[in-house]
Every structure is written in structure tokens, then in C-alpha cells.
Amino acid sequence: GWGHCGRAGEDWNASEKYIVLRCICQRSSRLRKIGCTFGGFFALMSMPKKTPRVPATPESASALAQSDYERLADFRYALRQFQAFSQHAAKEAGLTPQQHQSLLAIKGAQARGGMSISGLSQRMLLRHHSAVELVDRLVSAGLVLREASEQDARKVMLTLTRRAEDVLASLSAAHLEELRRVGPVLTDLIARVSASGNGLDVLAF
């Protein structure tokens, strides 16, 4: 799984997964069909998870060369740089990283039936009560509205306010620009890791 990229026992966050998917989209016909956009990212994130890989044996781990460690270190550094950029950009826009990710999740689901609180809890990897508290804060901040579903009046759907739409549009444009800047570097790192013969696990979901 994602832990094989060097952070065993710890989940990758959405920013890190997005940048990986963004950079390998040109290398995978399956991803090209989905489209490496924000919407495509959410579609990929909702795919059923595969059975976790068995940890590397001491024999296979001993086969790693110094260059493998160097490539992984460079790759993780580039991801951290993008994550730091994302956190700073959200803060400058008056949002926390969690709020930014929530708005992005809600916007990304707009053309697929919308986002419910339970759906947001799945996207944000939160327990339901924590997602409810998050939505309460977003509503209080004037970023999100609760609306009854057109299909089921008992179901509450989440929509962005005009203010949230404007803030998210600005943030998304800045993030895409940053991806264009760091994309070639990450694409090169991924190609080098894959070519080493030990890199396929790095791209495992």
C-alpha cells in the first residue's frame, strides 16, 4: 500500500496521494481514461482497496542499492515540498488544511450526486461525529450550506457558499500552477525509481 513508500503504519494524506496520481497519469492508460483532474483523483480514491502487500522480506530489502534510498528520499522530499506549499496556501487564504481538503472534496463530488456528511467523513478519513463537528465549523465560517437532498428529503447534502467557491477557485489555480512547476521533477523521479527495478512498489495503491 501507500506505506511502502517509506512511512509504514501511517496513512498518506490527500495532498500526497494527489501529487503522485497527477505525476503518473501520463504513464498509465487507465488513469488517462479517468482523467488526472481533481474529479479523477476523487474517483481513484473511492476505488476498492487492494489487499495490503506483504512486507518486504530481509532478502528483498537487502537487495536495495544506495541509489534506491537516494531516489526515495528525493521523491519524499518533493512531496513534502508540495504539502508545505499546500498548507501555507490554505493558511494564507484563511483556511486550515482540513477545511481546504473538505471544500475540495465537496466541490469534487458536485457532478457525481453531491456530498453528504457520511461521504465527507469517508473522504476525510474521519468518524461520523468528527465529520459532523467539521461541517458545523464550516457552516459557522460561512463556507458550507446544508441542504435537503432532492432525491431524499431525509438526507442532508453539503454545498459550497459563494465565498467558499471563490476561495477554492483561487487555491486550486495556485495548486495546479505549483503542480506544473514540480511535475517534471516528480515525473523524472518516478521514471528513475521504476527503471531501477525496485520502484514498482512505490506506486502501489
C-alpha positions as CSV (number, residue, x, y, z in Angstrom):
1,G,0.0,0.0,0.0
2,W,1.0,3.6,0.4
3,G,3.1,2.7,3.4
4,H,5.6,1.0,1.2
5,C,6.8,4.5,0.1
6,G,8.7,4.7,3.4
7,R,6.1,5.6,6.1
8,A,5.0,2.2,7.4
9,G,1.9,2.3,9.7
10,E,1.0,5.9,8.8
11,D,-1.7,6.9,6.2
12,W,-0.7,9.2,3.4
13,N,-2.8,12.4,3.3
14,A,-4.8,13.5,0.3
15,S,-2.2,16.1,-0.9
16,E,0.5,13.5,-1.2
17,K,-1.8,11.0,-3.0
18,Y,-2.9,13.6,-5.4
19,I,0.6,14.7,-6.4
20,V,1.6,11.0,-7.0
21,L,-1.5,10.4,-9.2
22,R,-1.0,13.7,-11.0
23,C,2.5,12.8,-11.9
24,I,1.9,9.2,-13.1
25,C,-1.2,10.0,-15.1
26,Q,0.8,10.2,-18.4
27,R,2.3,6.8,-17.7
28,S,-0.9,4.9,-17.2
29,S,-3.7,4.5,-19.8
30,R,-6.1,3.6,-17.0
31,L,-5.6,6.9,-15.3
32,R,-5.8,8.8,-18.6
33,K,-9.3,7.4,-19.1
34,I,-10.3,8.6,-15.7
35,G,-8.6,12.0,-16.1
36,C,-6.0,13.3,-13.8
37,T,-8.1,16.2,-12.6
38,F,-9.5,16.8,-9.1
39,G,-12.5,14.8,-10.1
40,G,-10.4,12.0,-11.4
41,F,-8.5,12.0,-8.1
42,F,-11.6,11.5,-6.1
43,A,-12.8,8.7,-8.3
44,L,-9.5,6.9,-7.8
45,M,-9.6,7.4,-4.1
46,S,-13.1,5.8,-4.0
47,M,-11.9,2.6,-5.7
48,P,-11.9,-0.6,-3.6
49,K,-8.6,-1.0,-1.8
50,K,-6.5,-4.0,-2.7
51,T,-5.2,-6.5,-0.2
52,P,-2.2,-4.9,1.6
53,R,1.1,-6.1,0.3
54,V,3.2,-8.4,2.4
55,P,6.1,-6.5,3.9
56,A,9.4,-6.9,2.2
57,T,11.5,-9.9,3.3
58,P,15.0,-9.3,4.7
59,E,16.3,-10.9,1.5
60,S,14.5,-8.5,-0.8
61,A,15.3,-5.5,1.4
62,S,19.0,-6.4,1.3
63,A,18.8,-6.1,-2.5
64,L,18.2,-2.4,-2.3
65,A,21.1,-0.2,-3.5
66,Q,22.2,3.2,-2.2
67,S,20.7,4.8,-5.3
68,D,17.2,3.4,-4.3
69,Y,17.4,5.1,-1.0
70,E,18.5,8.3,-2.7
71,R,15.6,8.3,-5.2
72,L,13.1,7.6,-2.5
73,A,14.5,10.3,-0.3
74,D,14.3,12.8,-3.2
75,F,10.8,11.7,-4.0
76,R,9.5,12.1,-0.5
77,Y,11.3,15.5,-0.2
78,A,9.4,16.7,-3.3
79,L,6.1,15.5,-1.9
80,R,6.9,17.3,1.4
81,Q,7.6,20.5,-0.5
82,F,4.2,20.3,-2.2
83,Q,2.5,19.5,1.1
84,A,4.2,22.5,2.7
85,F,3.1,24.7,-0.2
86,S,-0.5,23.5,0.2
87,Q,-0.6,24.1,3.9
88,H,0.9,27.6,3.5
89,A,-1.5,28.5,0.7
90,A,-4.5,27.4,2.7
91,K,-3.4,29.4,5.7
92,E,-2.9,32.5,3.5
93,A,-6.5,32.0,2.3
94,G,-7.8,31.9,5.9
95,L,-8.4,28.2,5.9
96,T,-6.9,25.2,7.7
97,P,-5.6,22.4,5.6
98,Q,-8.5,20.3,6.7
99,Q,-11.0,22.9,5.7
100,H,-9.3,23.2,2.3
101,Q,-9.5,19.5,1.7
102,S,-13.1,19.4,2.8
103,L,-14.1,22.2,0.4
104,L,-12.2,20.4,-2.4
105,A,-14.0,17.1,-1.6
106,I,-17.4,18.8,-1.7
107,K,-16.6,20.5,-4.9
108,G,-15.2,17.4,-6.5
109,A,-18.4,15.5,-5.7
110,Q,-20.6,18.1,-7.2
111,A,-21.1,16.4,-10.6
112,R,-21.5,12.9,-9.0
113,G,-24.6,13.4,-6.9
114,G,-23.2,15.7,-4.3
115,M,-21.6,15.2,-0.9
116,S,-23.3,14.1,2.2
117,I,-21.8,14.2,5.7
118,S,-21.2,10.5,5.7
119,G,-19.5,10.8,2.3
120,L,-17.3,13.6,3.7
121,S,-16.4,11.5,6.7
122,Q,-15.1,8.8,4.3
123,R,-13.2,11.3,2.2
124,M,-11.6,12.9,5.2
125,L,-11.0,9.6,7.0
126,L,-13.0,10.9,10.0
127,R,-15.5,9.3,12.3
128,H,-19.0,10.4,11.6
129,H,-19.3,12.6,14.8
130,S,-16.0,14.3,13.9
131,A,-17.3,15.0,10.4
132,V,-20.4,16.5,11.9
133,E,-18.3,18.8,14.0
134,L,-16.2,19.7,11.0
135,V,-19.3,20.6,9.0
136,D,-20.6,22.7,11.9
137,R,-17.4,24.7,11.8
138,L,-17.6,25.1,8.0
139,V,-21.2,26.3,8.3
140,S,-20.3,28.7,11.1
141,A,-17.5,30.1,8.9
142,G,-19.9,30.8,6.1
143,L,-18.2,28.2,3.8
144,V,-20.8,25.4,3.6
145,L,-24.6,25.1,3.5
146,R,-26.7,22.2,4.5
147,E,-29.5,21.4,2.1
148,A,-32.0,18.6,1.8
149,S,-31.4,16.1,-1.0
150,E,-33.7,16.4,-4.0
151,Q,-34.0,12.7,-4.1
152,D,-34.4,12.0,-0.4
153,A,-35.6,14.9,1.8
154,R,-34.3,13.0,4.9
155,K,-30.7,13.2,3.6
156,V,-28.6,16.3,4.2
157,M,-26.3,17.3,1.4
158,L,-23.4,19.8,1.5
159,T,-22.9,22.7,-0.9
160,L,-20.3,25.5,-1.0
161,T,-21.2,29.1,-0.5
162,R,-20.2,31.8,-3.0
163,R,-17.3,32.8,-0.6
164,A,-16.1,29.2,-0.5
165,E,-16.3,28.8,-4.3
166,D,-14.2,31.9,-4.7
167,V,-11.6,30.9,-2.2
168,L,-11.4,27.3,-3.5
169,A,-11.1,28.5,-7.1
170,S,-8.1,30.7,-6.2
171,L,-6.4,27.9,-4.2
172,S,-7.0,25.3,-6.9
173,A,-5.5,27.6,-9.5
174,A,-2.4,28.1,-7.3
175,H,-2.1,24.4,-6.6
176,L,-2.3,23.5,-10.3
177,E,0.4,26.0,-11.1
178,E,2.6,24.5,-8.4
179,L,2.0,21.1,-9.9
180,R,3.0,22.3,-13.3
181,R,6.2,23.6,-11.7
182,V,7.2,20.5,-9.7
183,G,5.5,17.9,-12.0
184,P,8.5,17.4,-14.3
185,V,10.8,16.8,-11.3
186,L,8.4,14.2,-9.8
187,T,7.8,12.6,-13.2
188,D,11.5,12.2,-13.6
189,L,11.9,10.7,-10.1
190,I,9.1,8.2,-10.7
191,A,10.7,7.2,-14.0
192,R,14.1,6.7,-12.4
193,V,12.6,4.7,-9.5
194,S,10.6,2.5,-11.9
195,A,13.6,1.9,-14.1
196,S,15.6,0.8,-11.1
197,G,13.6,-2.5,-10.8
198,N,12.7,-1.8,-7.2
199,G,10.3,1.1,-7.9
200,L,7.0,-0.6,-8.7
201,D,6.1,-0.9,-5.1
202,V,6.4,2.9,-4.7
203,L,3.4,3.3,-7.0
204,A,1.3,0.6,-5.4
205,F,-2.1,1.6,-4.1
